[in-house]
Amino acid sequence: MRLPTTIPVGPAHVIVAGAALTLVLVLALADVALKVNLALVVGVVALATGMVLLRKQRMSEFCPEVLAGDVILPRASRARSPKLLLPLQFTNTGYGGGIIQWVALRLTIDGQADRSVLMSPVAEVDMQGFLQAKRQITPANAIDHFSAFALDGKRAIAKFVLFDISERGRGEPLELRPGRYRFELFVKASHSTEPRLERTFDHVLSEKQIEEYRGDATVYLINYQMSLPAARRELSSGEWLPRTREAA
């Protein structure tokens, strides 16, 4: 990720710089009494103007955040390789709106960075339909491809995003094995020129869970220290979470 090579200049910076230049000219040309009075006036005006513009700038800022930590392995059935279903909560803590353009997931098993897998969103899932289909991904509940969406100021949106391997066929397929899985969630939004690493979290996948998955069961990797209030509230009546906590 590149560091910025230029310093952004806004209206507040221009006004403050102009006031400073005026102050220098006044001090150079005026007598002592006028210097003091004009210096005070210019300073107060510049400070007040700068604060007003800075406040307006902050009121229009787009400040997206993403809350994540849970992973669902939907029933395998006829799937050729595992797909990952992530409940994601997108929150805008700023007052200005913006666009969430895309997300991506990097998966690393047991710290083997040279074998990390990049996964892309392939669908948004209707979780009520997912539950009604006995926790299996079907054309009916994979409602749409994940696409850019608007996020207004001080708003939050919960989405259930299905990830699959990027550029399938060019790399090794995802094969589940016991170990520690690290998930890194990247987000590209309209307020930034580059994607940002928003969340990093780990889960341990056991041999028992892999056997359950291969036996056509849904496997939940739940981070009980992470709160996804909007997502879990939406599914509270649908028994989204497993009824018992299994040791990771």
LUMPAKE-888274 format. One record per residue (C-alpha): residue number from 1; residue in three letters; chain; x, y, z. Coordinates in nm, 2 decimals. Layout:
! LUMPAKE-888274
<node seq="NUM" type="Ala" mol="A" x="X" y="Y" z="Z"/>
...
! end
This chain:
! LUMPAKE-888274
<node seq="1" type="Met" mol="A" x="0.00" y="0.00" z="0.00"/>
<node seq="2" type="Arg" mol="A" x="0.15" y="0.33" z="-0.11"/>
<node seq="3" type="Leu" mol="A" x="0.19" y="0.62" z="0.12"/>
<node seq="4" type="Pro" mol="A" x="0.05" y="0.95" z="0.00"/>
<node seq="5" type="Thr" mol="A" x="0.31" y="1.16" z="-0.20"/>
<node seq="6" type="Thr" mol="A" x="0.11" y="1.49" z="-0.18"/>
<node seq="7" type="Ile" mol="A" x="-0.05" y="1.68" z="0.10"/>
<node seq="8" type="Pro" mol="A" x="-0.42" y="1.76" z="0.03"/>
<node seq="9" type="Val" mol="A" x="-0.50" y="2.13" z="0.04"/>
<node seq="10" type="Gly" mol="A" x="-0.85" y="2.24" z="0.11"/>
<node seq="11" type="Pro" mol="A" x="-1.03" y="2.58" z="0.14"/>
<node seq="12" type="Ala" mol="A" x="-0.93" y="2.61" z="0.50"/>
<node seq="13" type="His" mol="A" x="-0.56" y="2.58" z="0.42"/>
<node seq="14" type="Val" mol="A" x="-0.59" y="2.85" z="0.15"/>
<node seq="15" type="Ile" mol="A" x="-0.77" y="3.10" z="0.38"/>
<node seq="16" type="Val" mol="A" x="-0.52" y="3.05" z="0.66"/>
<node seq="17" type="Ala" mol="A" x="-0.23" y="3.09" z="0.42"/>
<node seq="18" type="Gly" mol="A" x="-0.38" y="3.41" z="0.28"/>
<node seq="19" type="Ala" mol="A" x="-0.44" y="3.55" z="0.63"/>
<node seq="20" type="Ala" mol="A" x="-0.08" y="3.47" z="0.72"/>
<node seq="21" type="Leu" mol="A" x="0.05" y="3.65" z="0.41"/>
<node seq="22" type="Thr" mol="A" x="-0.17" y="3.96" z="0.49"/>
<node seq="23" type="Leu" mol="A" x="-0.04" y="3.96" z="0.84"/>
<node seq="24" type="Val" mol="A" x="0.32" y="3.96" z="0.72"/>
<node seq="25" type="Leu" mol="A" x="0.25" y="4.26" z="0.49"/>
<node seq="26" type="Val" mol="A" x="0.07" y="4.45" z="0.77"/>
<node seq="27" type="Leu" mol="A" x="0.37" y="4.40" z="1.00"/>
<node seq="28" type="Ala" mol="A" x="0.60" y="4.52" z="0.73"/>
<node seq="29" type="Leu" mol="A" x="0.42" y="4.84" z="0.63"/>
<node seq="30" type="Ala" mol="A" x="0.21" y="4.97" z="0.92"/>
<node seq="31" type="Asp" mol="A" x="0.30" y="5.16" z="1.24"/>
<node seq="32" type="Val" mol="A" x="0.31" y="4.98" z="1.57"/>
<node seq="33" type="Ala" mol="A" x="-0.04" y="5.05" z="1.70"/>
<node seq="34" type="Leu" mol="A" x="-0.20" y="4.95" z="1.36"/>
<node seq="35" type="Lys" mol="A" x="0.02" y="4.65" z="1.34"/>
<node seq="36" type="Val" mol="A" x="-0.11" y="4.51" z="1.67"/>
<node seq="37" type="Asn" mol="A" x="-0.48" y="4.58" z="1.60"/>
<node seq="38" type="Leu" mol="A" x="-0.48" y="4.45" z="1.24"/>
<node seq="39" type="Ala" mol="A" x="-0.28" y="4.14" z="1.35"/>
<node seq="40" type="Leu" mol="A" x="-0.54" y="4.06" z="1.61"/>
<node seq="41" type="Val" mol="A" x="-0.83" y="4.11" z="1.37"/>
<node seq="42" type="Val" mol="A" x="-0.67" y="3.90" z="1.09"/>
<node seq="43" type="Gly" mol="A" x="-0.57" y="3.63" z="1.33"/>
<node seq="44" type="Val" mol="A" x="-0.93" y="3.60" z="1.48"/>
<node seq="45" type="Val" mol="A" x="-1.09" y="3.60" z="1.14"/>
<node seq="46" type="Ala" mol="A" x="-0.85" y="3.34" z="1.00"/>
<node seq="47" type="Leu" mol="A" x="-0.90" y="3.12" z="1.31"/>
<node seq="48" type="Ala" mol="A" x="-1.28" y="3.15" z="1.29"/>
<node seq="49" type="Thr" mol="A" x="-1.29" y="3.09" z="0.92"/>
<node seq="50" type="Gly" mol="A" x="-1.06" y="2.79" z="0.94"/>
<node seq="51" type="Met" mol="A" x="-1.26" y="2.63" z="1.22"/>
<node seq="52" type="Val" mol="A" x="-1.59" y="2.67" z="1.03"/>
<node seq="53" type="Leu" mol="A" x="-1.45" y="2.52" z="0.71"/>
<node seq="54" type="Leu" mol="A" x="-1.29" y="2.24" z="0.90"/>
<node seq="55" type="Arg" mol="A" x="-1.62" y="2.16" z="1.07"/>
<node seq="56" type="Lys" mol="A" x="-1.80" y="2.16" z="0.74"/>
<node seq="57" type="Gln" mol="A" x="-1.53" y="1.93" z="0.59"/>
<node seq="58" type="Arg" mol="A" x="-1.57" y="1.69" z="0.88"/>
<node seq="59" type="Met" mol="A" x="-1.95" y="1.70" z="0.84"/>
<node seq="60" type="Ser" mol="A" x="-1.92" y="1.59" z="0.48"/>
<node seq="61" type="Glu" mol="A" x="-1.66" y="1.31" z="0.54"/>
<node seq="62" type="Phe" mol="A" x="-1.72" y="0.95" z="0.44"/>
<node seq="63" type="Cys" mol="A" x="-1.58" y="0.73" z="0.71"/>
<node seq="64" type="Pro" mol="A" x="-1.67" y="0.36" z="0.64"/>
<node seq="65" type="Glu" mol="A" x="-1.58" y="0.07" z="0.87"/>
<node seq="66" type="Val" mol="A" x="-1.65" y="-0.30" z="0.84"/>
<node seq="67" type="Leu" mol="A" x="-1.73" y="-0.53" z="1.13"/>
<node seq="68" type="Ala" mol="A" x="-1.65" y="-0.90" z="1.06"/>
<node seq="69" type="Gly" mol="A" x="-1.53" y="-1.21" z="1.25"/>
<node seq="70" type="Asp" mol="A" x="-1.77" y="-1.50" z="1.17"/>
<node seq="71" type="Val" mol="A" x="-1.73" y="-1.75" z="0.89"/>
<node seq="72" type="Ile" mol="A" x="-1.99" y="-2.00" z="0.77"/>
<node seq="73" type="Leu" mol="A" x="-1.90" y="-2.31" z="0.56"/>
<node seq="74" type="Pro" mol="A" x="-2.23" y="-2.38" z="0.38"/>
<node seq="75" type="Arg" mol="A" x="-2.33" y="-2.74" z="0.31"/>
<node seq="76" type="Ala" mol="A" x="-2.10" y="-2.88" z="0.04"/>
<node seq="77" type="Ser" mol="A" x="-2.35" y="-3.10" z="-0.15"/>
<node seq="78" type="Arg" mol="A" x="-2.24" y="-3.08" z="-0.51"/>
<node seq="79" type="Ala" mol="A" x="-2.00" y="-2.79" z="-0.47"/>
<node seq="80" type="Arg" mol="A" x="-1.66" y="-2.85" z="-0.63"/>
<node seq="81" type="Ser" mol="A" x="-1.47" y="-2.66" z="-0.37"/>
<node seq="82" type="Pro" mol="A" x="-1.56" y="-2.49" z="-0.04"/>
<node seq="83" type="Lys" mol="A" x="-1.71" y="-2.14" z="-0.04"/>
<node seq="84" type="Leu" mol="A" x="-1.71" y="-1.91" z="0.25"/>
<node seq="85" type="Leu" mol="A" x="-2.01" y="-1.71" z="0.37"/>
<node seq="86" type="Leu" mol="A" x="-1.93" y="-1.40" z="0.58"/>
<node seq="87" type="Pro" mol="A" x="-2.17" y="-1.18" z="0.77"/>
<node seq="88" type="Leu" mol="A" x="-2.04" y="-0.83" z="0.72"/>
<node seq="89" type="Gln" mol="A" x="-2.17" y="-0.51" z="0.88"/>
<node seq="90" type="Phe" mol="A" x="-2.07" y="-0.19" z="0.69"/>
<node seq="91" type="Thr" mol="A" x="-2.10" y="0.13" z="0.90"/>
<node seq="92" type="Asn" mol="A" x="-2.04" y="0.49" z="0.81"/>
<node seq="93" type="Thr" mol="A" x="-1.93" y="0.68" z="1.11"/>
<node seq="94" type="Gly" mol="A" x="-1.91" y="1.01" z="0.91"/>
<node seq="95" type="Tyr" mol="A" x="-2.19" y="1.24" z="0.81"/>
<node seq="96" type="Gly" mol="A" x="-2.11" y="1.23" z="0.44"/>
<node seq="97" type="Gly" mol="A" x="-2.22" y="0.95" z="0.21"/>
<node seq="98" type="Gly" mol="A" x="-2.00" y="0.74" z="-0.02"/>
<node seq="99" type="Ile" mol="A" x="-1.97" y="0.42" z="-0.22"/>
<node seq="100" type="Ile" mol="A" x="-1.84" y="0.08" z="-0.11"/>
<node seq="101" type="Gln" mol="A" x="-1.69" y="-0.03" z="-0.43"/>
<node seq="102" type="Trp" mol="A" x="-1.56" y="-0.38" z="-0.37"/>
<node seq="103" type="Val" mol="A" x="-1.43" y="-0.63" z="-0.10"/>
<node seq="104" type="Ala" mol="A" x="-1.18" y="-0.91" z="-0.11"/>
<node seq="105" type="Leu" mol="A" x="-1.07" y="-1.18" z="0.13"/>
<node seq="106" type="Arg" mol="A" x="-0.72" y="-1.32" z="0.17"/>
<node seq="107" type="Leu" mol="A" x="-0.70" y="-1.66" z="0.34"/>
<node seq="108" type="Thr" mol="A" x="-0.38" y="-1.80" z="0.49"/>
<node seq="109" type="Ile" mol="A" x="-0.35" y="-2.14" z="0.66"/>
<node seq="110" type="Asp" mol="A" x="-0.10" y="-2.20" z="0.93"/>
<node seq="111" type="Gly" mol="A" x="0.10" y="-1.89" z="0.85"/>
<node seq="112" type="Gln" mol="A" x="0.20" y="-2.01" z="0.50"/>
<node seq="113" type="Ala" mol="A" x="0.19" y="-1.67" z="0.33"/>
<node seq="114" type="Asp" mol="A" x="0.34" y="-1.81" z="0.01"/>
<node seq="115" type="Arg" mol="A" x="0.03" y="-2.02" z="-0.03"/>
<node seq="116" type="Ser" mol="A" x="-0.23" y="-1.76" z="0.06"/>
<node seq="117" type="Val" mol="A" x="-0.55" y="-1.77" z="-0.14"/>
<node seq="118" type="Leu" mol="A" x="-0.73" y="-1.46" z="-0.27"/>
<node seq="119" type="Met" mol="A" x="-1.11" y="-1.49" z="-0.26"/>
<node seq="120" type="Ser" mol="A" x="-1.36" y="-1.26" z="-0.43"/>
<node seq="121" type="Pro" mol="A" x="-1.73" y="-1.21" z="-0.36"/>
<node seq="122" type="Val" mol="A" x="-1.95" y="-1.41" z="-0.59"/>
<node seq="123" type="Ala" mol="A" x="-2.30" y="-1.34" z="-0.44"/>
<node seq="124" type="Glu" mol="A" x="-2.50" y="-1.18" z="-0.18"/>
<node seq="125" type="Val" mol="A" x="-2.71" y="-1.44" z="0.01"/>
<node seq="126" type="Asp" mol="A" x="-3.06" y="-1.41" z="0.14"/>
<node seq="127" type="Met" mol="A" x="-3.02" y="-1.57" z="0.48"/>
<node seq="128" type="Gln" mol="A" x="-3.38" y="-1.65" z="0.54"/>
<node seq="129" type="Gly" mol="A" x="-3.38" y="-1.84" z="0.21"/>
<node seq="130" type="Phe" mol="A" x="-3.05" y="-2.00" z="0.31"/>
<node seq="131" type="Leu" mol="A" x="-3.20" y="-2.12" z="0.63"/>
<node seq="132" type="Gln" mol="A" x="-3.52" y="-2.24" z="0.46"/>
<node seq="133" type="Ala" mol="A" x="-3.30" y="-2.44" z="0.21"/>
<node seq="134" type="Lys" mol="A" x="-3.14" y="-2.62" z="0.51"/>
<node seq="135" type="Arg" mol="A" x="-2.83" y="-2.41" z="0.51"/>
<node seq="136" type="Gln" mol="A" x="-2.74" y="-2.48" z="0.15"/>
<node seq="137" type="Ile" mol="A" x="-2.65" y="-2.22" z="-0.12"/>
<node seq="138" type="Thr" mol="A" x="-2.90" y="-2.24" z="-0.41"/>
<node seq="139" type="Pro" mol="A" x="-2.98" y="-2.01" z="-0.71"/>
<node seq="140" type="Ala" mol="A" x="-3.29" y="-1.90" z="-0.51"/>
<node seq="141" type="Asn" mol="A" x="-3.10" y="-1.76" z="-0.21"/>
<node seq="142" type="Ala" mol="A" x="-2.78" y="-1.65" z="-0.39"/>
<node seq="143" type="Ile" mol="A" x="-2.98" y="-1.34" z="-0.48"/>
<node seq="144" type="Asp" mol="A" x="-2.73" y="-1.13" z="-0.67"/>
<node seq="145" type="His" mol="A" x="-2.37" y="-1.07" z="-0.75"/>
<node seq="146" type="Phe" mol="A" x="-2.20" y="-0.85" z="-0.50"/>
<node seq="147" type="Ser" mol="A" x="-2.17" y="-0.50" z="-0.65"/>
<node seq="148" type="Ala" mol="A" x="-2.09" y="-0.15" z="-0.54"/>
<node seq="149" type="Phe" mol="A" x="-2.34" y="0.01" z="-0.31"/>
<node seq="150" type="Ala" mol="A" x="-2.40" y="0.35" z="-0.15"/>
<node seq="151" type="Leu" mol="A" x="-2.36" y="0.40" z="0.23"/>
<node seq="152" type="Asp" mol="A" x="-2.52" y="0.72" z="0.37"/>
<node seq="153" type="Gly" mol="A" x="-2.39" y="0.92" z="0.66"/>
<node seq="154" type="Lys" mol="A" x="-2.44" y="0.76" z="1.01"/>
<node seq="155" type="Arg" mol="A" x="-2.59" y="0.45" z="0.86"/>
<node seq="156" type="Ala" mol="A" x="-2.51" y="0.08" z="0.88"/>
<node seq="157" type="Ile" mol="A" x="-2.59" y="-0.21" z="0.64"/>
<node seq="158" type="Ala" mol="A" x="-2.56" y="-0.58" z="0.71"/>
<node seq="159" type="Lys" mol="A" x="-2.48" y="-0.80" z="0.41"/>
<node seq="160" type="Phe" mol="A" x="-2.41" y="-1.18" z="0.39"/>
<node seq="161" type="Val" mol="A" x="-2.14" y="-1.22" z="0.13"/>
<node seq="162" type="Leu" mol="A" x="-2.04" y="-1.55" z="-0.04"/>
<node seq="163" type="Phe" mol="A" x="-1.67" y="-1.57" z="-0.13"/>
<node seq="164" type="Asp" mol="A" x="-1.50" y="-1.81" z="-0.38"/>
<node seq="165" type="Ile" mol="A" x="-1.15" y="-1.84" z="-0.51"/>
<node seq="166" type="Ser" mol="A" x="-1.05" y="-1.57" z="-0.75"/>
<node seq="167" type="Glu" mol="A" x="-0.96" y="-1.67" z="-1.10"/>
<node seq="168" type="Arg" mol="A" x="-1.07" y="-2.03" z="-1.06"/>
<node seq="169" type="Gly" mol="A" x="-0.87" y="-2.27" z="-1.27"/>
<node seq="170" type="Arg" mol="A" x="-0.54" y="-2.06" z="-1.26"/>
<node seq="171" type="Gly" mol="A" x="-0.44" y="-2.16" z="-0.91"/>
<node seq="172" type="Glu" mol="A" x="-0.47" y="-2.45" z="-0.67"/>
<node seq="173" type="Pro" mol="A" x="-0.82" y="-2.52" z="-0.54"/>
<node seq="174" type="Leu" mol="A" x="-0.91" y="-2.46" z="-0.18"/>
<node seq="175" type="Glu" mol="A" x="-0.86" y="-2.77" z="0.02"/>
<node seq="176" type="Leu" mol="A" x="-0.97" y="-2.78" z="0.38"/>
<node seq="177" type="Arg" mol="A" x="-0.73" y="-2.93" z="0.64"/>
<node seq="178" type="Pro" mol="A" x="-0.70" y="-2.89" z="1.01"/>
<node seq="179" type="Gly" mol="A" x="-0.51" y="-2.58" z="1.12"/>
<node seq="180" type="Arg" mol="A" x="-0.53" y="-2.21" z="1.20"/>
<node seq="181" type="Tyr" mol="A" x="-0.70" y="-2.00" z="0.93"/>
<node seq="182" type="Arg" mol="A" x="-0.63" y="-1.63" z="0.91"/>
<node seq="183" type="Phe" mol="A" x="-0.88" y="-1.41" z="0.73"/>
<node seq="184" type="Glu" mol="A" x="-0.79" y="-1.07" z="0.60"/>
<node seq="185" type="Leu" mol="A" x="-1.07" y="-0.85" z="0.47"/>
<node seq="186" type="Phe" mol="A" x="-0.99" y="-0.57" z="0.22"/>
<node seq="187" type="Val" mol="A" x="-1.23" y="-0.30" z="0.13"/>
<node seq="188" type="Lys" mol="A" x="-1.21" y="-0.04" z="-0.15"/>
<node seq="189" type="Ala" mol="A" x="-1.43" y="0.27" z="-0.10"/>
<node seq="190" type="Ser" mol="A" x="-1.48" y="0.59" z="-0.29"/>
<node seq="191" type="His" mol="A" x="-1.30" y="0.80" z="-0.03"/>
<node seq="192" type="Ser" mol="A" x="-0.97" y="0.62" z="-0.09"/>
<node seq="193" type="Thr" mol="A" x="-0.76" y="0.56" z="-0.40"/>
<node seq="194" type="Glu" mol="A" x="-0.64" y="0.22" z="-0.27"/>
<node seq="195" type="Pro" mol="A" x="-0.80" y="-0.07" z="-0.09"/>
<node seq="196" type="Arg" mol="A" x="-0.76" y="-0.09" z="0.29"/>
<node seq="197" type="Leu" mol="A" x="-0.71" y="-0.39" z="0.52"/>
<node seq="198" type="Glu" mol="A" x="-1.01" y="-0.35" z="0.74"/>
<node seq="199" type="Arg" mol="A" x="-1.02" y="-0.66" z="0.95"/>
<node seq="200" type="Thr" mol="A" x="-0.80" y="-0.95" z="1.04"/>
<node seq="201" type="Phe" mol="A" x="-0.92" y="-1.25" z="1.24"/>
<node seq="202" type="Asp" mol="A" x="-0.83" y="-1.61" z="1.30"/>
<node seq="203" type="His" mol="A" x="-1.02" y="-1.94" z="1.34"/>
<node seq="204" type="Val" mol="A" x="-0.91" y="-2.29" z="1.41"/>
<node seq="205" type="Leu" mol="A" x="-1.06" y="-2.56" z="1.19"/>
<node seq="206" type="Ser" mol="A" x="-1.06" y="-2.91" z="1.35"/>
<node seq="207" type="Glu" mol="A" x="-1.06" y="-3.25" z="1.19"/>
<node seq="208" type="Lys" mol="A" x="-1.41" y="-3.31" z="1.34"/>
<node seq="209" type="Gln" mol="A" x="-1.54" y="-2.99" z="1.17"/>
<node seq="210" type="Ile" mol="A" x="-1.39" y="-3.10" z="0.84"/>
<node seq="211" type="Glu" mol="A" x="-1.56" y="-3.44" z="0.87"/>
<node seq="212" type="Glu" mol="A" x="-1.89" y="-3.27" z="0.94"/>
<node seq="213" type="Tyr" mol="A" x="-1.85" y="-3.05" z="0.63"/>
<node seq="214" type="Arg" mol="A" x="-1.77" y="-3.35" z="0.41"/>
<node seq="215" type="Gly" mol="A" x="-2.07" y="-3.52" z="0.56"/>
<node seq="216" type="Asp" mol="A" x="-2.28" y="-3.24" z="0.41"/>
<node seq="217" type="Ala" mol="A" x="-2.33" y="-3.04" z="0.73"/>
<node seq="218" type="Thr" mol="A" x="-2.29" y="-2.66" z="0.77"/>
<node seq="219" type="Val" mol="A" x="-1.99" y="-2.56" z="0.97"/>
<node seq="220" type="Tyr" mol="A" x="-1.98" y="-2.24" z="1.18"/>
<node seq="221" type="Leu" mol="A" x="-1.67" y="-2.06" z="1.28"/>
<node seq="222" type="Ile" mol="A" x="-1.80" y="-1.81" z="1.53"/>
<node seq="223" type="Asn" mol="A" x="-1.60" y="-1.53" z="1.70"/>
<node seq="224" type="Tyr" mol="A" x="-1.80" y="-1.48" z="2.02"/>
<node seq="225" type="Gln" mol="A" x="-1.58" y="-1.19" z="2.11"/>
<node seq="226" type="Met" mol="A" x="-1.70" y="-1.00" z="1.80"/>
<node seq="227" type="Ser" mol="A" x="-2.03" y="-0.83" z="1.80"/>
<node seq="228" type="Leu" mol="A" x="-2.24" y="-0.81" z="1.48"/>
<node seq="229" type="Pro" mol="A" x="-2.55" y="-0.66" z="1.63"/>
<node seq="230" type="Ala" mol="A" x="-2.74" y="-0.57" z="1.31"/>
<node seq="231" type="Ala" mol="A" x="-2.66" y="-0.90" z="1.13"/>
<node seq="232" type="Arg" mol="A" x="-2.74" y="-1.12" z="1.43"/>
<node seq="233" type="Arg" mol="A" x="-3.05" y="-0.92" z="1.51"/>
<node seq="234" type="Glu" mol="A" x="-3.18" y="-0.98" z="1.16"/>
<node seq="235" type="Leu" mol="A" x="-3.14" y="-1.36" z="1.20"/>
<node seq="236" type="Ser" mol="A" x="-3.23" y="-1.39" z="1.57"/>
<node seq="237" type="Ser" mol="A" x="-3.56" y="-1.57" z="1.48"/>
<node seq="238" type="Gly" mol="A" x="-3.40" y="-1.79" z="1.22"/>
<node seq="239" type="Glu" mol="A" x="-3.15" y="-1.98" z="1.44"/>
<node seq="240" type="Trp" mol="A" x="-2.86" y="-1.86" z="1.24"/>
<node seq="241" type="Leu" mol="A" x="-2.60" y="-1.93" z="1.51"/>
<node seq="242" type="Pro" mol="A" x="-2.53" y="-2.29" z="1.62"/>
<node seq="243" type="Arg" mol="A" x="-2.71" y="-2.38" z="1.94"/>
<node seq="244" type="Thr" mol="A" x="-2.40" y="-2.50" z="2.12"/>
<node seq="245" type="Arg" mol="A" x="-2.05" y="-2.35" z="2.12"/>
<node seq="246" type="Glu" mol="A" x="-1.79" y="-2.59" z="1.99"/>
<node seq="247" type="Ala" mol="A" x="-1.43" y="-2.55" z="2.10"/>
<node seq="248" type="Ala" mol="A" x="-1.22" y="-2.40" z="1.82"/>
! end
